[in-house]
Amino acid sequence: MKWPYLEVTYRHGRPLAAYIYLARAPGDRSRRTTPAGVGMIIDYTEAGKPIGIEITAPEQVTIAELNGVLASLDAPALAAEDIAPLRAV
């Protein structure tokens, strides 16, 4: 599986929320979270390793903001087509 990857939850055909999974080891679990800009929350393990980004406001998150957060976590950037499911209408 390639990292990161996006999972989107829809309601009535529109994106409600999403989650970007980052590289993680088996058994890694979220132990704390921090906000990261508008509509994003970073999940960290107990040891402080980032394991995912919750997107609580898909309509407000831009590729530039998302890639800024990914860069701050030393995670690979995404292309606009990688987040196309967030733009479903």
C-alpha positions as CSV (number, residue, x, y, z in Angstrom):
1,M,0.0,0.0,0.0
2,K,1.3,3.5,-0.9
3,W,1.4,6.2,1.7
4,P,-0.3,8.5,2.2
5,Y,-3.8,7.4,1.1
6,L,-7.2,9.0,1.4
7,E,-10.5,7.6,2.7
8,V,-13.6,9.7,2.3
9,T,-17.0,9.3,4.0
10,Y,-20.0,10.6,2.0
11,R,-23.5,11.6,3.0
12,H,-26.1,12.2,0.3
13,G,-23.4,12.0,-2.3
14,R,-21.3,14.7,-0.8
15,P,-18.0,14.4,1.2
16,L,-18.8,14.6,4.9
17,A,-15.3,13.9,6.3
18,A,-12.1,12.3,5.2
19,Y,-8.9,10.7,6.6
20,I,-5.4,10.6,5.2
21,Y,-3.5,7.6,6.4
22,L,0.2,8.1,6.9
23,A,2.9,5.4,7.2
24,R,2.4,3.5,10.4
25,A,3.5,0.3,12.1
26,P,1.1,-2.5,13.0
27,G,-0.5,-1.6,16.3
28,D,0.1,2.2,16.0
29,R,-2.9,4.0,17.6
30,S,-3.8,7.6,17.9
31,R,-3.1,8.9,21.5
32,R,-3.3,12.6,20.9
33,T,-4.4,15.1,18.3
34,T,-3.6,18.7,17.3
35,P,-5.4,21.0,15.1
36,A,-3.7,21.9,11.8
37,G,-5.4,24.8,10.0
38,V,-9.0,25.0,9.0
39,G,-10.8,21.6,9.0
40,M,-7.7,19.4,9.7
41,I,-6.6,17.5,12.8
42,I,-3.4,15.5,13.0
43,D,-3.4,12.2,14.9
44,Y,-0.2,11.2,16.7
45,T,1.0,8.0,18.4
46,E,2.0,8.0,22.1
47,A,5.6,8.4,20.9
48,G,4.7,11.5,18.9
49,K,4.7,9.9,15.4
50,P,2.1,11.4,13.0
51,I,-0.2,8.6,11.7
52,G,-3.0,10.5,10.0
53,I,-4.8,13.6,9.2
54,E,-8.5,13.9,9.9
55,I,-10.3,16.3,7.4
56,T,-13.4,17.5,9.1
57,A,-14.4,20.2,6.6
58,P,-13.5,18.7,3.1
59,E,-15.1,21.7,1.3
60,Q,-12.7,24.1,3.0
61,V,-9.4,22.2,2.6
62,T,-7.2,23.1,-0.3
63,I,-4.4,21.1,-1.8
64,A,-1.9,23.8,-0.9
65,E,-3.0,23.8,2.8
66,L,-3.0,20.0,2.9
67,N,0.5,19.8,1.3
68,G,1.7,22.4,3.8
69,V,0.6,20.1,6.7
70,L,2.1,17.1,5.0
71,A,5.4,18.9,4.5
72,S,5.5,19.9,8.2
73,L,5.2,16.2,9.0
74,D,7.9,15.1,6.5
75,A,5.2,13.2,4.5
76,P,5.0,13.1,0.7
77,A,2.9,15.7,-1.0
78,L,-0.3,14.9,-2.8
79,A,-1.4,15.9,-6.3
80,A,-4.7,17.7,-6.9
81,E,-6.1,14.5,-8.4
82,D,-5.3,12.6,-5.2
83,I,-7.9,14.7,-3.4
84,A,-10.5,14.8,-6.2
85,P,-12.9,12.7,-4.2
86,L,-13.2,15.6,-1.7
87,R,-14.6,17.7,-4.6
88,A,-17.4,15.4,-5.5
89,V,-20.7,17.2,-5.8
